[in-house]
Amino acid sequence: MDTRYLQSFVAVVELGSMAEAARRLALTPAAIAARVKALEDDIGVPLVQRAGRSVRPTEAGLKMLDRARNVLRDVRDLRAATHGGVFLGELRLGVFISALTGVLPPVLERLYARFPDLSVFVAPGSSVELCRQVANGALDAAIVVEPQFAVGKGCSFEALLEEPLVVVAPEAMAHRAAHALLAAEPFIRYDRSVLGGQLADRYLRDHGIRVRQRLEIDSLMAVAALVGQGLGVALLPDWAPMWRAGMRIARVPLPERAPVRRVGLIWAAQGPHAALAQALLAEAKAVCG
């Protein structure tokens, strides 16, 4: 059995699309379809089925999925282990959405300066899902918001940044008090499905502040841009890229100790790429310190 066929099958199931799998693996959709068909012929049962433009696994495909991931991980680990875990193979790195532009580029710049031939696969996603993928071996490491649960067995987490909540307001309102802004101005809410939004929601409830919500969205930069257009105020983690983007916004500190969002790296401490994850951690600390 060709492991490339397994790789294509797993990518199709995870992404739900032949086209998306083709983009990830730098192949054509026809080549992906041919690989999956060859795997089905080898196994003897259909593994995926089409539903409109999407693709989903059959019952047999679901049963095979975890084992296929394990085989691919074992092959990857074997290759890395025979070369010291650093220079050969691909580092599979998860990154939560906000960090894709704010943290990842300068960290990779430093990492490539040390390991010019390194190959990195970047998987964007939510911090909770990325932690799960590190724990099950699908990813070697991930830049995440600190999980609010115990990290998986064999995993380590180390904080890189602490981002206290602040009120983000249009520049013209910078002189006003934080709680007064939250109570009086239209409120642009950071999505409560992510930790930063949950911290903000808890702070508002704990202090009895009733906001006039205008909208809710899962993007720090989008919230900041809306504030910059004068559409309201927000309660956000003090995220550095907002202040470098040239938007007409102001930081208004909260009147007492603010809740903090911690961003850090989680990695498989015993995995074959543990040494490379440690190198990544060192460069991330240099960038964020």
N, C-alpha and C positions, 0 to 999 in steps of 0.2 A: 504494500500500500504506500503510495506516494504522500509524504506529509504535506506537500503543497496542496493536495486535494482537501486534506483535513483543514488546512489553514483557510482555504476559500470557503468551505462549508461553515466554519465557525464565524468568519467575517460576515457572510450572508445572513446568518441567523441573528448575530448581534446587531447588525445595522438594519435588518429588515428589508434589504434591497440589493439586487444584483448590481445596480448602477453604483450605489454607495460603496459596496465591497470592491468593485472594480477601481474606484477612485482611491480607496485606501491602499490597495495592493498594486497600484500602477499597472493595471491590466485593462483589457476591454471587457465589457459585460458578456460578450460572446465567449471569451476565454474563461471567465468565471463560471458561466453556465456549463461549459464543457467539462470543467474540472469537477463540478458538483455532480454532473451526470455520470462521469467516470467513477466517482466514489459510490454513487448509488448502484451502478452496475456491479461494482466490486462487492458491496455489502449485500446486494440482492433485494433491497426494498427502497421505496421512495423515502427521501429524508427531508425534503422541503416541498411546499405547495404554494402556488401563487394565489394571491387574493387582491385582484386589481393590480396596482403598481407595486404593492408590497409582497414580500415573501415571508412565510412563517414555517416553522418546522412541523413535520408530521409527528405523530406519537413516537415513531421509531427514531426520528431526528432528535426529539427532546431527550430520549433515553441515552442517545449517543453523545450529546453535546458536552457534558462534563468530562467524559472519558476522552473525547477528542481534545479538549482544552488541556487535560493532564498530559496527553501524549506530546502535544506541541510544547508545553512547558518543560517536560523532561528532555526533549531533544534540544531545546534552547539552553537548558541548564547544563547538559552534557558538553555542548560546544563551548560554553563560557568556562566551565570548570577546567577543561583541558588547556585553557589559555589564561589561567589566573583570574578569570572573572572580570577583567577590565577592558582589554583591548579588542576582543573579538565579540561579534554578535551585536545585538540590538538592545539598547536600554529602553524598556517600556515604561514610560513616565506618564502618570496621570496629572492633570492640572485642572483645578476648579476654574470656572469661567472667568471671574474677575482677574485672576492671576495670569491669564494667557497674554495679556498686554502689559501688565504692571510689573510682574516678577520674572516671568519666564525668559524674555529676550536677554536681559543683562546676565542672568545666571547661565544661560546656554553659551553666551559669548565667552565667558570665563572658562566654562567647561571645555569648549572646543579649543581654546588656547592651550589647554593641557593635553587634550586627546583629539588631535585634528582628524583622525580617521574614525572617530566614534560615530555610530549610527544611533539615532534616537527616534523612537515612535512616540508621539504625543497623543494621549487620549483625553479629550475634554470631558467634563461631566460634573455632577454634584459631588460634594465632599463625601457624603455618606456612601454613595456608590463606589467612589474611587477607593475609599478605605476597604470596602468589601473586596474589591478586585485585588488589592495588595495582599489581603489576608488569604485569598484563595490561589494566589500565584499567577493570576492573569497579568498583573503589573508588578514591576520591580520596586517602584517607589511612586509617591504622589505628593504634589504640593496641594495642601488642603487647609480648610478651616478646621481648627482643632476639634476632633470628634467629641461628642458629649456621651461617649460610651467607651468601654474598655477596648483598646485596640486588639486585633486578632493575635492569637498565639504565634510567637516568633516574630512579631512586628515591633518596631520602635517608632516613637514620635518625638520630635524635638521642635520647639517653637522657634520661629524666625522673626516674626513681627507681632507687636501688640498694637491694636487699633481701637482706641477708646471711641465711644459714640460721641458725635458732635452734631449740633444743628447746622445744616447747610442752608444758607439763605442768599437771596440776591444781594449784591454788594451794597446797595442803598440801604439795606436793613441791618448792616453789620453792627450798628450801635445799640440795637435793641436786645433785651434779655432773652435768653434761650426759651424759657417756659412761656413767656409772653408771645413769642413768635409761634410756638407750637399751638397755643390755644386760639390765636386770633387769625392766623393766615391759612389759606388753603394748604392741605397736607398732601405731599406726594410720598406714598409709602413704599419702602423697600419690601419686597416679597416676603411674607411670613413663613414660606416653606423653607427658607434658608436661615442659618443661624443669625446673621446680622439683622434680618428683619424680625426674628423672634426676640432678640435682645431689645430692639427698639420698642416692640409692642409691649413687652414686659415692663420696660421703663415707664412708658406712658400710663399703663394701668397702675403701677405701684405709686405713681405720683398724682393720680386722679386727673390726668390731662385728657380732655375730650377734644379730639381733632376733627377738623372738617375735611375728610378725605376726598381728594380729587381723583386719584387713580392709584393703582398698585402694580409694580413692575419688578421683574427680576433682572436688574442691570444697574449697578452702581453708576456707571457712566451715563446711562440714559436718565436716571433720576437727577444727577448733577446737571445735565444739559437742560432738563425741563426747569429746574430751579434757576439756571442761568438765563432762561427766557422770561423769568418773572412769573411763572405759573404757580408758584407756591414755595413752601419750605419743606425740608426733609430731616429725618433723624437717621444718620448713617455712621458706619465705621469710618474713622479718619483715614481714608484710603488715599495714599500719596498721588496716584495718577490724576485724581480729580483736580488737584491744585496746579498741575503742570500742563493742563489742557487748554489754558487760555480762556476759560469760561469766566463770566462775571459773577462769581460766587464768593461768599465769605464764610469763614469758619467761626461759629459762635459756640464757645465752650459751655457745657452744662454747669450748673451752679454748685455741684458737689461731685464726689468721685463717680466717674462714669463707668458703666459696664464696658468690658473690653472683649473684642474679638481677637483671638490669637490665630495666626497663620503659621503653618510649619510644614515639615516634611515627615511623612510616614514611609517606612521602607521595611522590606523583608530582611531582618537582621542576619538570618542564617542562609539566605539565598545565594546563588552563584554570582549575582551581581551586587552583593553587599558592599564589596570594596569600592565599586563604582558609585553606589549610592552614598557612601561616606564622602567620596570626592565631591559629589553633587552637593551634599550638605555643607561641606567646607566653603564651596564657592557661593552657595546661597547665603551663608552667614556673612561672607565678605560683602555681598551686595546689599543685604538688608541690615547689617549691623551699624 
